[in-house]
Amino acid sequence: MTKQQFVDTLSKETGLSKKNVEMFLGKFTKIVTENVVKGEKVAITGFGTFDLGKRAARRGRNPQSGDYINIPEMKMPRFRAGKRLKEAVR
């Protein structure tokens, strides 16, 4: 489902205008992004948790030259599904 399809569906389900749904979705993603960047968790009960994870430094390989390279530690956004979402998928 694309963002536009999501907006269309949410608009039909709630009776809100597409403009209001797009504004809400934009604010929602902005708030989640800002808080995850700060290292805070954003938990939506039953749906899931957005947080910040770390990928350890590791040794990789350049596929073109075959040379080994060192890949530094990285911060990664992470989403963990909540109980209701997991049960719905099963």
DRENNUDO-799925 format. One line per 10 residues: for each residue x, y, z of N, C-alpha, C. Coordinates in steps of 0.2 Angstrom, whole numbers, plus 5000, padded with zeros to 4 digits. Atoms other than C-alpha are relative to their C-alpha. Layout:
N
X,Y,Z,X,Y,Z,X,Y,Z  ... .
END
This chain:
90
5004,4994,5000,5000,5000,5000,5004,5006,5000  4996,4994,5000,5007,5017,4995,4997,5005,5005  5002,4994,4996,5006,5033,5005,4993,5002,4998  5006,4998,5003,4992,5039,4994,4994,4996,5001  5005,5005,4999,4982,5023,4995,4998,5000,5007  5001,5000,4993,4984,5024,5014,4995,5006,5002  5003,4994,4999,4978,5042,5014,4992,4999,4998  5007,5001,5003,4963,5038,5003,4996,4995,5004  5003,5005,4995,4958,5023,5014,4998,5003,5006  5001,4997,4994,4960,5032,5030,4994,5006,5000 .
5005,4995,5001,4950,5047,5023,4993,4997,4999  5007,5003,5001,4935,5035,5018,4998,4997,5007  5002,5003,4994,4936,5026,5035,4998,5005,5005  5001,4995,4994,4936,5042,5046,4995,5005,4998  5004,4994,5002,4926,5054,5035,5004,5006,5000  4996,4994,5000,4940,5066,5036,5002,5002,4993  4998,4998,5007,4946,5076,5021,5007,4997,4999  4994,5003,5002,4961,5069,5012,5006,5005,5002  4995,4995,4998,4970,5086,5016,5002,4999,5007  4999,5001,4992,4967,5083,5035,5004,4994,5001 .
4997,5007,4999,4973,5065,5034,5007,5001,4998  4993,4999,5002,4989,5070,5024,5004,5004,5005  4997,4995,4995,4992,5084,5037,5002,4996,5006  4999,5005,4995,4990,5071,5051,5006,4995,4999  4995,5005,5002,5001,5058,5043,5007,5004,5000  4993,4996,5000,5015,5071,5040,5002,5002,5007  4998,4998,4993,5014,5077,5058,5002,4994,5004  4998,5006,4996,5014,5059,5065,5007,4998,4998  4994,5002,5002,5029,5054,5055,5006,5005,5002  4995,4995,4997,5038,5070,5060,5001,4999,5007 .
4999,5001,4993,5035,5067,5078,5004,4994,5002  4997,5006,4999,5040,5049,5077,5008,5001,4999  4993,4999,5002,5056,5054,5068,5004,5004,5005  4996,4995,4995,5061,5068,5080,5001,4996,5006  4999,5004,4994,5059,5056,5095,5005,4995,4999  4995,5005,5001,5068,5042,5088,5007,5002,4999  4994,4997,5000,5082,5053,5083,5003,5002,5006  4998,4998,4993,5083,5059,5101,5002,4994,5004  4998,5006,4997,5085,5041,5106,4994,4997,5005  5006,5002,4996,5067,5040,5114,4996,4995,4996 .
5004,5005,5003,5055,5026,5111,4993,5003,4999  5007,4998,5001,5038,5029,5103,4996,4994,5000  5004,5007,5000,5026,5015,5108,4992,5002,4999  5007,5000,5002,5008,5013,5101,4997,4994,5002  5002,5007,4997,5000,5000,5112,4996,4996,4995  5003,5005,5004,4994,4985,5102,5003,5001,4993  4998,4999,5007,5002,4992,5086,5008,4998,5000  4993,5001,4999,5021,4993,5090,5004,5005,5002  4996,4995,4997,5036,5002,5095,5005,5002,4995  4994,4998,5005,5048,5013,5085,5005,5002,5005 .
4995,4998,4996,5065,5015,5093,5007,5000,4996  4993,4999,5003,5084,5017,5089,5004,4994,5002  4995,5006,4999,5095,5002,5087,5007,5001,4997  4993,4999,5003,5113,5000,5083,5002,4994,4997  4997,5005,5004,5122,4990,5070,5007,5000,5002  4993,5001,4997,5139,4984,5077,5005,5001,4994  4995,4999,5005,5155,4989,5067,5002,4993,4998  4998,5006,5002,5160,4975,5056,5005,5000,4994  4995,5000,5005,5172,4970,5042,4995,4997,4994  5004,5001,5006,5164,4970,5024,5005,4999,4994 .
4996,5001,5006,5170,4967,5007,4997,5003,4994  5002,4996,5006,5169,4978,4991,4999,4994,4995  5001,5005,5005,5161,4967,4978,5003,5001,4994  4997,4999,5006,5169,4975,4964,5008,4998,5000  4993,5002,4999,5187,4974,4970,5002,4994,5004  4999,5005,4995,5186,4961,4983,5004,5002,5006  4997,4997,4994,5195,4972,4995,4996,5000,5006  5004,4999,4994,5190,4971,5013,5000,5007,5003  5000,4993,4998,5184,4987,5021,4997,4999,5007  5003,4999,4993,5179,4992,5039,4994,5004,5000 .
5006,4996,5000,5161,4997,5041,4999,5002,5007  5001,4997,4993,5158,5008,5056,4993,4998,5003  5006,5001,4997,5145,5006,5069,4995,5005,4997  5005,4995,5003,5128,5014,5063,4994,4999,5005  5007,5000,4996,5112,5019,5072,4995,4999,4994  5005,5002,5004,5097,5012,5064,4993,5000,5003  5007,5000,4997,5078,5015,5066,4997,4993,5000  5002,5007,5000,5069,5000,5071,4992,5000,5002  5007,5000,4999,5050,4995,5072,4999,4993,5003  5001,5006,4997,5045,4981,5084,4992,4999,5000 .
5007,5001,5000,5027,4974,5081,4997,4999,5007  5003,5002,4994,5015,4974,5095,4996,4994,5000  5003,5006,4999,5005,4960,5102,4994,4999,4995  5005,5000,5004,4989,4964,5092,5001,4999,4993  4998,5000,5007,4998,4967,5076,5003,4993,4998  4998,5007,5001,5007,4950,5078,4995,4995,4999  5006,5005,5000,4991,4941,5082,4996,5000,4993  5004,4999,5006,4982,4948,5067,5004,4997,4994  4996,5002,5006,4996,4943,5055,5000,4992,5000  5000,5007,5000,4996,4925,5061,4994,4997,4997 .
END
